[in-house]
Each structure stands twice: as structure tokens, then as C-alpha cells.
Amino acid sequence: MRKIWRDFVEGFILKHPALFSAVVIYLYYLFTTLDLFKKVKEGIVSVSDIFTHFDSLLWIWGVVVFIC
């Protein structure tokens, strides 16, 4: 298992950090979007929920740019 993880880290994450970051960001964005749609369907969405949803993408891009 360690060899598989090491090969993944050395083969993908270290060679393509921007691609890996994009995958993480968009997966996070997908899950927050699904949560937002769930709240809209239940009728308990507020303006702050919508702002937080779209603001999260900008914050995560900022963190990735800062780290990389």
C-alpha cells in the first residue's frame, strides 16, 4: 500500500501540482454546490448561504495560489 501511495505522490502530485489542486478545488466546489441545491430544495437557503458558496471558490483559489 505504501508503494502505491508513494508512486501516486511522486508520479502525479509532485509532477502535476496544479492539476491536483484543480481536482481538489472542483471536487470541493461540487460538494458545496450539491449542498446548496439541497438547501434550495428544502427551502431553507439564505443570502449568506449563496454568498458563502460562491465565495468559497475564490478563497480556495487564493489558498492554492499562495501555497504553490
N, CA, C and O atoms as a Maestro MAE file, in Angstrom:
{
 s_m_m2io_version
 :::
 2.0.0
}

f_m_ct {
 s_m_title
 :::
 protein
 m_atom[272] {
  # First column is atom index #
  i_m_mmod_type
  r_m_x_coord
  r_m_y_coord
  r_m_z_coord
  i_m_residue_number
  s_m_chain_name
  s_m_pdb_residue_name
  s_m_pdb_atom_name
  i_m_atomic_number
  :::
  1 25 0.820 -1.193 0.000 1 A "MET " " N  " 7
  2 3 0.000 0.000 0.000 1 A "MET " " CA " 6
  3 2 0.870 1.265 0.000 1 A "MET " " C  " 6
  4 15 0.547 2.247 -0.669 1 A "MET " " O  " 8
  5 25 1.972 1.231 0.756 2 A "ARG " " N  " 7
  6 3 2.863 2.393 0.794 2 A "ARG " " CA " 6
  7 2 3.477 2.668 -0.573 2 A "ARG " " C  " 6
  8 15 3.639 3.822 -0.968 2 A "ARG " " O  " 8
  9 25 3.815 1.609 -1.288 3 A "LYS " " N  " 7
  10 3 4.401 1.782 -2.612 3 A "LYS " " CA " 6
  11 2 3.392 2.416 -3.557 3 A "LYS " " C  " 6
  12 15 3.752 3.289 -4.346 3 A "LYS " " O  " 8
  13 25 2.157 2.000 -3.492 4 A "ILE " " N  " 7
  14 3 1.122 2.594 -4.344 4 A "ILE " " CA " 6
  15 2 0.963 4.071 -4.023 4 A "ILE " " C  " 6
  16 15 0.888 4.900 -4.929 4 A "ILE " " O  " 8
  17 25 0.911 4.404 -2.738 5 A "TRP " " N  " 7
  18 3 0.775 5.805 -2.342 5 A "TRP " " CA " 6
  19 2 1.999 6.618 -2.772 5 A "TRP " " C  " 6
  20 15 1.856 7.731 -3.279 5 A "TRP " " O  " 8
  21 25 3.196 6.069 -2.572 6 A "ARG " " N  " 7
  22 3 4.415 6.772 -2.945 6 A "ARG " " CA " 6
  23 2 4.472 6.983 -4.456 6 A "ARG " " C  " 6
  24 15 4.872 8.052 -4.915 6 A "ARG " " O  " 8
  25 25 4.080 5.981 -5.226 7 A "ASP " " N  " 7
  26 3 4.055 6.125 -6.679 7 A "ASP " " CA " 6
  27 2 3.049 7.188 -7.109 7 A "ASP " " C  " 6
  28 15 3.301 7.951 -8.041 7 A "ASP " " O  " 8
  29 25 1.912 7.232 -6.425 8 A "PHE " " N  " 7
  30 3 0.906 8.249 -6.736 8 A "PHE " " CA " 6
  31 2 1.421 9.645 -6.419 8 A "PHE " " C  " 6
  32 15 1.266 10.573 -7.213 8 A "PHE " " O  " 8
  33 25 2.039 9.780 -5.244 9 A "VAL " " N  " 7
  34 3 2.561 11.097 -4.846 9 A "VAL " " CA " 6
  35 2 3.684 11.527 -5.775 9 A "VAL " " C  " 6
  36 15 3.688 12.659 -6.260 9 A "VAL " " O  " 8
  37 25 4.627 10.647 -6.025 10 A "GLU " " N  " 7
  38 3 5.765 11.001 -6.880 10 A "GLU " " CA " 6
  39 2 5.364 11.115 -8.349 10 A "GLU " " C  " 6
  40 15 5.894 11.952 -9.080 10 A "GLU " " O  " 8
  41 25 4.441 10.284 -8.770 11 A "GLY " " N  " 7
  42 3 4.081 10.250 -10.180 11 A "GLY " " CA " 6
  43 2 3.070 11.291 -10.595 11 A "GLY " " C  " 6
  44 15 3.097 11.751 -11.737 11 A "GLY " " O  " 8
  45 25 2.199 11.668 -9.719 12 A "PHE " " N  " 7
  46 3 1.142 12.592 -10.122 12 A "PHE " " CA " 6
  47 2 1.193 13.913 -9.381 12 A "PHE " " C  " 6
  48 15 1.260 14.975 -10.000 12 A "PHE " " O  " 8
  49 25 1.161 13.853 -8.063 13 A "ILE " " N  " 7
  50 3 1.069 15.090 -7.275 13 A "ILE " " CA " 6
  51 2 2.309 15.951 -7.448 13 A "ILE " " C  " 6
  52 15 2.188 17.159 -7.648 13 A "ILE " " O  " 8
  53 25 3.482 15.369 -7.378 14 A "LEU " " N  " 7
  54 3 4.701 16.170 -7.479 14 A "LEU " " CA " 6
  55 2 4.988 16.634 -8.910 14 A "LEU " " C  " 6
  56 15 5.607 17.679 -9.110 14 A "LEU " " O  " 8
  57 25 4.545 15.867 -9.898 15 A "LYS " " N  " 7
  58 3 4.780 16.263 -11.285 15 A "LYS " " CA " 6
  59 2 3.717 17.234 -11.795 15 A "LYS " " C  " 6
  60 15 3.992 18.055 -12.671 15 A "LYS " " O  " 8
  61 25 2.505 17.141 -11.247 16 A "HIS " " N  " 7
  62 3 1.390 17.971 -11.719 16 A "HIS " " CA " 6
  63 2 0.648 18.606 -10.537 16 A "HIS " " C  " 6
  64 15 -0.522 18.292 -10.321 16 A "HIS " " O  " 8
  65 25 1.290 19.483 -9.774 17 A "PRO " " N  " 7
  66 3 0.621 20.048 -8.597 17 A "PRO " " CA " 6
  67 2 -0.575 20.936 -8.953 17 A "PRO " " C  " 6
  68 15 -1.547 20.979 -8.199 17 A "PRO " " O  " 8
  69 25 -0.524 21.635 -10.069 18 A "ALA " " N  " 7
  70 3 -1.650 22.490 -10.462 18 A "ALA " " CA " 6
  71 2 -2.863 21.650 -10.830 18 A "ALA " " C  " 6
  72 15 -3.992 22.007 -10.493 18 A "ALA " " O  " 8
  73 25 -2.644 20.555 -11.507 19 A "LEU " " N  " 7
  74 3 -3.753 19.672 -11.868 19 A "LEU " " CA " 6
  75 2 -4.366 19.034 -10.631 19 A "LEU " " C  " 6
  76 15 -5.588 18.942 -10.511 19 A "LEU " " O  " 8
  77 25 -3.519 18.596 -9.717 20 A "PHE " " N  " 7
  78 3 -4.025 18.019 -8.471 20 A "PHE " " CA " 6
  79 2 -4.819 19.052 -7.672 20 A "PHE " " C  " 6
  80 15 -5.872 18.736 -7.118 20 A "PHE " " O  " 8
  81 25 -4.319 20.272 -7.614 21 A "SER " " N  " 7
  82 3 -5.025 21.345 -6.908 21 A "SER " " CA " 6
  83 2 -6.376 21.618 -7.547 21 A "SER " " C  " 6
  84 15 -7.374 21.808 -6.851 21 A "SER " " O  " 8
  85 25 -6.405 21.636 -8.870 22 A "ALA " " N  " 7
  86 3 -7.670 21.872 -9.566 22 A "ALA " " CA " 6
  87 2 -8.688 20.780 -9.271 22 A "ALA " " C  " 6
  88 15 -9.870 21.068 -9.085 22 A "ALA " " O  " 8
  89 25 -8.245 19.543 -9.226 23 A "VAL " " N  " 7
  90 3 -9.148 18.442 -8.912 23 A "VAL " " CA " 6
  91 2 -9.723 18.606 -7.511 23 A "VAL " " C  " 6
  92 15 -10.926 18.440 -7.313 23 A "VAL " " O  " 8
  93 25 -8.881 18.929 -6.544 24 A "VAL " " N  " 7
  94 3 -9.345 19.127 -5.168 24 A "VAL " " CA " 6
  95 2 -10.320 20.294 -5.090 24 A "VAL " " C  " 6
  96 15 -11.357 20.192 -4.434 24 A "VAL " " O  " 8
  97 25 -9.998 21.396 -5.751 25 A "ILE " " N  " 7
  98 3 -10.859 22.584 -5.711 25 A "ILE " " CA " 6
  99 2 -12.216 22.286 -6.317 25 A "ILE " " C  " 6
  100 15 -13.243 22.615 -5.724 25 A "ILE " " O  " 8
  101 25 -12.238 21.676 -7.472 26 A "TYR " " N  " 7
  102 3 -13.515 21.442 -8.126 26 A "TYR " " CA " 6
  103 2 -14.325 20.351 -7.452 26 A "TYR " " C  " 6
  104 15 -15.554 20.389 -7.503 26 A "TYR " " O  " 8
  105 25 -13.683 19.388 -6.825 27 A "LEU " " N  " 7
  106 3 -14.437 18.422 -6.021 27 A "LEU " " CA " 6
  107 2 -15.092 19.111 -4.825 27 A "LEU " " C  " 6
  108 15 -16.247 18.840 -4.499 27 A "LEU " " O  " 8
  109 25 -14.345 19.999 -4.180 28 A "TYR " " N  " 7
  110 3 -14.919 20.764 -3.073 28 A "TYR " " CA " 6
  111 2 -16.081 21.614 -3.561 28 A "TYR " " C  " 6
  112 15 -17.128 21.683 -2.917 28 A "TYR " " O  " 8
  113 25 -15.886 22.261 -4.705 29 A "TYR " " N  " 7
  114 3 -16.933 23.103 -5.267 29 A "TYR " " CA " 6
  115 2 -18.159 22.267 -5.637 29 A "TYR " " C  " 6
  116 15 -19.288 22.721 -5.447 29 A "TYR " " O  " 8
  117 25 -17.959 21.057 -6.159 30 A "LEU " " N  " 7
  118 3 -19.070 20.167 -6.485 30 A "LEU " " CA " 6
  119 2 -19.877 19.824 -5.236 30 A "LEU " " C  " 6
  120 15 -21.106 19.882 -5.254 30 A "LEU " " O  " 8
  121 25 -19.189 19.468 -4.153 31 A "PHE " " N  " 7
  122 3 -19.901 19.093 -2.933 31 A "PHE " " CA " 6
  123 2 -20.626 20.276 -2.304 31 A "PHE " " C  " 6
  124 15 -21.722 20.115 -1.768 31 A "PHE " " O  " 8
  125 25 -20.026 21.466 -2.363 32 A "THR " " N  " 7
  126 3 -20.725 22.625 -1.817 32 A "THR " " CA " 6
  127 2 -21.916 22.996 -2.690 32 A "THR " " C  " 6
  128 15 -22.933 23.465 -2.177 32 A "THR " " O  " 8
  129 25 -21.807 22.794 -4.004 33 A "THR " " N  " 7
  130 3 -22.935 23.058 -4.895 33 A "THR " " CA " 6
  131 2 -24.076 22.086 -4.620 33 A "THR " " C  " 6
  132 15 -25.240 22.483 -4.589 33 A "THR " " O  " 8
  133 25 -23.745 20.820 -4.420 34 A "LEU " " N  " 7
  134 3 -24.786 19.841 -4.095 34 A "LEU " " CA " 6
  135 2 -25.474 20.198 -2.783 34 A "LEU " " C  " 6
  136 15 -26.690 20.053 -2.655 34 A "LEU " " O  " 8
  137 25 -24.699 20.663 -1.814 35 A "ASP " " N  " 7
  138 3 -25.279 21.089 -0.540 35 A "ASP " " CA " 6
  139 2 -26.182 22.300 -0.731 35 A "ASP " " C  " 6
  140 15 -27.248 22.384 -0.120 35 A "ASP " " O  " 8
  141 25 -25.766 23.230 -1.568 36 A "LEU " " N  " 7
  142 3 -26.591 24.412 -1.843 36 A "LEU " " CA " 6
  143 2 -27.894 24.018 -2.525 36 A "LEU " " C  " 6
  144 15 -28.955 24.525 -2.163 36 A "LEU " " O  " 8
  145 25 -27.830 23.125 -3.503 37 A "PHE " " N  " 7
  146 3 -29.051 22.678 -4.169 37 A "PHE " " CA " 6
  147 2 -29.979 21.956 -3.205 37 A "PHE " " C  " 6
  148 15 -31.200 22.084 -3.297 37 A "PHE " " O  " 8
  149 25 -29.402 21.197 -2.280 38 A "LYS " " N  " 7
  150 3 -30.207 20.508 -1.269 38 A "LYS " " CA " 6
  151 2 -30.932 21.532 -0.400 38 A "LYS " " C  " 6
  152 15 -32.113 21.363 -0.097 38 A "LYS " " O  " 8
  153 25 -30.230 22.594 0.002 39 A "LYS " " N  " 7
  154 3 -30.854 23.638 0.819 39 A "LYS " " CA " 6
  155 2 -31.937 24.376 0.049 39 A "LYS " " C  " 6
  156 15 -32.976 24.724 0.612 39 A "LYS " " O  " 8
  157 25 -31.697 24.619 -1.252 40 A "VAL " " N  " 7
  158 3 -32.703 25.287 -2.081 40 A "VAL " " CA " 6
  159 2 -33.944 24.411 -2.192 40 A "VAL " " C  " 6
  160 15 -35.066 24.913 -2.112 40 A "VAL " " O  " 8
  161 25 -33.756 23.122 -2.375 41 A "LYS " " N  " 7
  162 3 -34.889 22.192 -2.495 41 A "LYS " " CA " 6
  163 2 -35.689 22.145 -1.204 41 A "LYS " " C  " 6
  164 15 -36.917 22.057 -1.241 41 A "LYS " " O  " 8
  165 25 -35.012 22.203 -0.061 42 A "GLU " " N  " 7
  166 3 -35.693 22.191 1.230 42 A "GLU " " CA " 6
  167 2 -36.299 23.544 1.573 42 A "GLU " " C  " 6
  168 15 -37.140 23.648 2.466 42 A "GLU " " O  " 8
  169 25 -35.869 24.578 0.859 43 A "GLY " " N  " 7
  170 3 -36.430 25.908 1.079 43 A "GLY " " CA " 6
  171 2 -35.823 26.652 2.250 43 A "GLY " " C  " 6
  172 15 -36.445 27.574 2.779 43 A "GLY " " O  " 8
  173 25 -34.626 26.277 2.669 44 A "ILE " " N  " 7
  174 3 -34.012 26.938 3.825 44 A "ILE " " CA " 6
  175 2 -32.734 27.674 3.438 44 A "ILE " " C  " 6
  176 15 -31.823 27.815 4.254 44 A "ILE " " O  " 8
  177 25 -32.668 28.141 2.193 45 A "VAL " " N  " 7
  178 3 -31.477 28.847 1.721 45 A "VAL " " CA " 6
  179 2 -31.598 30.329 2.065 45 A "VAL " " C  " 6
  180 15 -32.677 30.919 2.008 45 A "VAL " " O  " 8
  181 25 -30.470 30.899 2.418 46 A "SER " " N  " 7
  182 3 -30.443 32.323 2.723 46 A "SER " " CA " 6
  183 2 -29.406 33.004 1.830 46 A "SER " " C  " 6
  184 15 -28.638 32.338 1.136 46 A "SER " " O  " 8
  185 25 -29.396 34.308 1.857 47 A "VAL " " N  " 7
  186 3 -28.432 35.058 1.058 47 A "VAL " " CA " 6
  187 2 -27.004 34.725 1.497 47 A "VAL " " C  " 6
  188 15 -26.102 34.637 0.663 47 A "VAL " " O  " 8
  189 25 -26.803 34.543 2.781 48 A "SER " " N  " 7
  190 3 -25.460 34.221 3.258 48 A "SER " " CA " 6
  191 2 -25.003 32.843 2.778 48 A "SER " " C  " 6
  192 15 -23.810 32.643 2.546 48 A "SER " " O  " 8
  193 25 -25.920 31.893 2.623 49 A "ASP " " N  " 7
  194 3 -25.553 30.583 2.074 49 A "ASP " " CA " 6
  195 2 -25.055 30.716 0.640 49 A "ASP " " C  " 6
  196 15 -24.056 30.102 0.264 49 A "ASP " " O  " 8
  197 25 -25.747 31.510 -0.150 50 A "ILE " " N  " 7
  198 3 -25.351 31.702 -1.539 50 A "ILE " " CA " 6
  199 2 -24.008 32.419 -1.605 50 A "ILE " " C  " 6
  200 15 -23.138 32.034 -2.387 50 A "ILE " " O  " 8
  201 25 -23.832 33.453 -0.795 51 A "PHE " " N  " 7
  202 3 -22.559 34.181 -0.781 51 A "PHE " " CA " 6
  203 2 -21.424 33.266 -0.338 51 A "PHE " " C  " 6
  204 15 -20.350 33.277 -0.940 51 A "PHE " " O  " 8
  205 25 -21.647 32.487 0.694 52 A "THR " " N  " 7
  206 3 -20.617 31.577 1.195 52 A "THR " " CA " 6
  207 2 -20.249 30.537 0.145 52 A "THR " " C  " 6
  208 15 -19.082 30.170 0.013 52 A "THR " " O  " 8
  209 25 -21.236 30.064 -0.598 53 A "HIS " " N  " 7
  210 3 -20.977 29.064 -1.628 53 A "HIS " " CA " 6
  211 2 -20.053 29.612 -2.705 53 A "HIS " " C  " 6
  212 15 -19.045 28.981 -3.025 53 A "HIS " " O  " 8
  213 25 -20.364 30.746 -3.260 54 A "PHE " " N  " 7
  214 3 -19.545 31.280 -4.340 54 A "PHE " " CA " 6
  215 2 -18.250 31.892 -3.821 54 A "PHE " " C  " 6
  216 15 -17.251 31.927 -4.540 54 A "PHE " " O  " 8
  217 25 -18.257 32.364 -2.605 55 A "ASP " " N  " 7
  218 3 -17.053 32.918 -2.013 55 A "ASP " " CA " 6
  219 2 -16.025 31.823 -1.722 55 A "ASP " " C  " 6
  220 15 -14.821 32.078 -1.756 55 A "ASP " " O  " 8
  221 25 -16.486 30.630 -1.440 56 A "SER " " N  " 7
  222 3 -15.567 29.533 -1.115 56 A "SER " " CA " 6
  223 2 -14.638 29.214 -2.266 56 A "SER " " C  " 6
  224 15 -13.477 28.876 -2.038 56 A "SER " " O  " 8
  225 25 -15.114 29.312 -3.491 57 A "LEU " " N  " 7
  226 3 -14.258 29.029 -4.626 57 A "LEU " " CA " 6
  227 2 -13.115 30.037 -4.709 57 A "LEU " " C  " 6
  228 15 -11.975 29.661 -4.980 57 A "LEU " " O  " 8
  229 25 -13.411 31.297 -4.480 58 A "LEU " " N  " 7
  230 3 -12.372 32.322 -4.515 58 A "LEU " " CA " 6
  231 2 -11.354 32.132 -3.399 58 A "LEU " " C  " 6
  232 15 -10.154 32.297 -3.618 58 A "LEU " " O  " 8
  233 25 -11.827 31.787 -2.204 59 A "TRP " " N  " 7
  234 3 -10.906 31.574 -1.081 59 A "TRP " " CA " 6
  235 2 -9.982 30.393 -1.350 59 A "TRP " " C  " 6
  236 15 -8.785 30.466 -1.072 59 A "TRP " " O  " 8
  237 25 -10.522 29.318 -1.882 60 A "ILE " " N  " 7
  238 3 -9.690 28.139 -2.130 60 A "ILE " " CA " 6
  239 2 -8.677 28.418 -3.237 60 A "ILE " " C  " 6
  240 15 -7.531 27.979 -3.141 60 A "ILE " " O  " 8
  241 25 -9.075 29.140 -4.287 61 A "TRP " " N  " 7
  242 3 -8.105 29.504 -5.318 61 A "TRP " " CA " 6
  243 2 -7.000 30.360 -4.710 61 A "TRP " " C  " 6
  244 15 -5.828 30.191 -5.047 61 A "TRP " " O  " 8
  245 25 -7.362 31.266 -3.827 62 A "GLY " " N  " 7
  246 3 -6.362 32.105 -3.168 62 A "GLY " " CA " 6
  247 2 -5.384 31.292 -2.348 62 A "GLY " " C  " 6
  248 15 -4.182 31.559 -2.358 62 A "GLY " " O  " 8
  249 25 -5.896 30.300 -1.637 63 A "VAL " " N  " 7
  250 3 -5.033 29.438 -0.818 63 A "VAL " " CA " 6
  251 2 -4.085 28.651 -1.712 63 A "VAL " " C  " 6
  252 15 -2.900 28.529 -1.403 63 A "VAL " " O  " 8
  253 25 -4.594 28.117 -2.812 64 A "VAL " " N  " 7
  254 3 -3.750 27.327 -3.696 64 A "VAL " " CA " 6
  255 2 -2.671 28.203 -4.326 64 A "VAL " " C  " 6
  256 15 -1.515 27.790 -4.424 64 A "VAL " " O  " 8
  257 25 -3.038 29.396 -4.748 65 A "VAL " " N  " 7
  258 3 -2.041 30.289 -5.341 65 A "VAL " " CA " 6
  259 2 -0.979 30.654 -4.313 65 A "VAL " " C  " 6
  260 15 0.205 30.733 -4.637 65 A "VAL " " O  " 8
  261 25 -1.400 30.876 -3.083 66 A "PHE " " N  " 7
  262 3 -0.462 31.205 -2.011 66 A "PHE " " CA " 6
  263 2 0.480 30.055 -1.705 66 A "PHE " " C  " 6
  264 15 1.674 30.269 -1.497 66 A "PHE " " O  " 8
  265 25 -0.043 28.838 -1.676 67 A "ILE " " N  " 7
  266 3 0.770 27.654 -1.350 67 A "ILE " " CA " 6
  267 2 1.701 27.291 -2.492 67 A "ILE " " C  " 6
  268 15 2.876 27.004 -2.267 67 A "ILE " " O  " 8
  269 25 1.191 27.300 -3.705 68 A "CYS " " N  " 7
  270 3 2.033 26.891 -4.866 68 A "CYS " " CA " 6
  271 2 2.920 28.030 -5.228 68 A "CYS " " C  " 6
  272 15 3.711 27.923 -6.166 68 A "CYS " " O  " 8
  :::
 }
 m_bond[271] {
  # First column is bond index #
  i_m_from
  i_m_to
  i_m_order
  :::
  1 1 2 1
  2 2 3 1
  3 3 4 2
  4 3 5 1
  5 5 6 1
  6 6 7 1
  7 7 8 2
  8 7 9 1
  9 9 10 1
  10 10 11 1
  11 11 12 2
  12 11 13 1
  13 13 14 1
  14 14 15 1
  15 15 16 2
  16 15 17 1
  17 17 18 1
  18 18 19 1
  19 19 20 2
  20 19 21 1
  21 21 22 1
  22 22 23 1
  23 23 24 2
  24 23 25 1
  25 25 26 1
  26 26 27 1
  27 27 28 2
  28 27 29 1
  29 29 30 1
  30 30 31 1
  31 31 32 2
  32 31 33 1
  33 33 34 1
  34 34 35 1
  35 35 36 2
  36 35 37 1
  37 37 38 1
  38 38 39 1
  39 39 40 2
  40 39 41 1
  41 41 42 1
  42 42 43 1
  43 43 44 2
  44 43 45 1
  45 45 46 1
  46 46 47 1
  47 47 48 2
  48 47 49 1
  49 49 50 1
  50 50 51 1
  51 51 52 2
  52 51 53 1
  53 53 54 1
  54 54 55 1
  55 55 56 2
  56 55 57 1
  57 57 58 1
  58 58 59 1
  59 59 60 2
  60 59 61 1
  61 61 62 1
  62 62 63 1
  63 63 64 2
  64 63 65 1
  65 65 66 1
  66 66 67 1
  67 67 68 2
  68 67 69 1
  69 69 70 1
  70 70 71 1
  71 71 72 2
  72 71 73 1
  73 73 74 1
  74 74 75 1
  75 75 76 2
  76 75 77 1
  77 77 78 1
  78 78 79 1
  79 79 80 2
  80 79 81 1
  81 81 82 1
  82 82 83 1
  83 83 84 2
  84 83 85 1
  85 85 86 1
  86 86 87 1
  87 87 88 2
  88 87 89 1
  89 89 90 1
  90 90 91 1
  91 91 92 2
  92 91 93 1
  93 93 94 1
  94 94 95 1
  95 95 96 2
  96 95 97 1
  97 97 98 1
  98 98 99 1
  99 99 100 2
  100 99 101 1
  101 101 102 1
  102 102 103 1
  103 103 104 2
  104 103 105 1
  105 105 106 1
  106 106 107 1
  107 107 108 2
  108 107 109 1
  109 109 110 1
  110 110 111 1
  111 111 112 2
  112 111 113 1
  113 113 114 1
  114 114 115 1
  115 115 116 2
  116 115 117 1
  117 117 118 1
  118 118 119 1
  119 119 120 2
  120 119 121 1
  121 121 122 1
  122 122 123 1
  123 123 124 2
  124 123 125 1
  125 125 126 1
  126 126 127 1
  127 127 128 2
  128 127 129 1
  129 129 130 1
  130 130 131 1
  131 131 132 2
  132 131 133 1
  133 133 134 1
  134 134 135 1
  135 135 136 2
  136 135 137 1
  137 137 138 1
  138 138 139 1
  139 139 140 2
  140 139 141 1
  141 141 142 1
  142 142 143 1
  143 143 144 2
  144 143 145 1
  145 145 146 1
  146 146 147 1
  147 147 148 2
  148 147 149 1
  149 149 150 1
  150 150 151 1
  151 151 152 2
  152 151 153 1
  153 153 154 1
  154 154 155 1
  155 155 156 2
  156 155 157 1
  157 157 158 1
  158 158 159 1
  159 159 160 2
  160 159 161 1
  161 161 162 1
  162 162 163 1
  163 163 164 2
  164 163 165 1
  165 165 166 1
  166 166 167 1
  167 167 168 2
  168 167 169 1
  169 169 170 1
  170 170 171 1
  171 171 172 2
  172 171 173 1
  173 173 174 1
  174 174 175 1
  175 175 176 2
  176 175 177 1
  177 177 178 1
  178 178 179 1
  179 179 180 2
  180 179 181 1
  181 181 182 1
  182 182 183 1
  183 183 184 2
  184 183 185 1
  185 185 186 1
  186 186 187 1
  187 187 188 2
  188 187 189 1
  189 189 190 1
  190 190 191 1
  191 191 192 2
  192 191 193 1
  193 193 194 1
  194 194 195 1
  195 195 196 2
  196 195 197 1
  197 197 198 1
  198 198 199 1
  199 199 200 2
  200 199 201 1
  201 201 202 1
  202 202 203 1
  203 203 204 2
  204 203 205 1
  205 205 206 1
  206 206 207 1
  207 207 208 2
  208 207 209 1
  209 209 210 1
  210 210 211 1
  211 211 212 2
  212 211 213 1
  213 213 214 1
  214 214 215 1
  215 215 216 2
  216 215 217 1
  217 217 218 1
  218 218 219 1
  219 219 220 2
  220 219 221 1
  221 221 222 1
  222 222 223 1
  223 223 224 2
  224 223 225 1
  225 225 226 1
  226 226 227 1
  227 227 228 2
  228 227 229 1
  229 229 230 1
  230 230 231 1
  231 231 232 2
  232 231 233 1
  233 233 234 1
  234 234 235 1
  235 235 236 2
  236 235 237 1
  237 237 238 1
  238 238 239 1
  239 239 240 2
  240 239 241 1
  241 241 242 1
  242 242 243 1
  243 243 244 2
  244 243 245 1
  245 245 246 1
  246 246 247 1
  247 247 248 2
  248 247 249 1
  249 249 250 1
  250 250 251 1
  251 251 252 2
  252 251 253 1
  253 253 254 1
  254 254 255 1
  255 255 256 2
  256 255 257 1
  257 257 258 1
  258 258 259 1
  259 259 260 2
  260 259 261 1
  261 261 262 1
  262 262 263 1
  263 263 264 2
  264 263 265 1
  265 265 266 1
  266 266 267 1
  267 267 268 2
  268 267 269 1
  269 269 270 1
  270 270 271 1
  271 271 272 2
  :::
 }
}
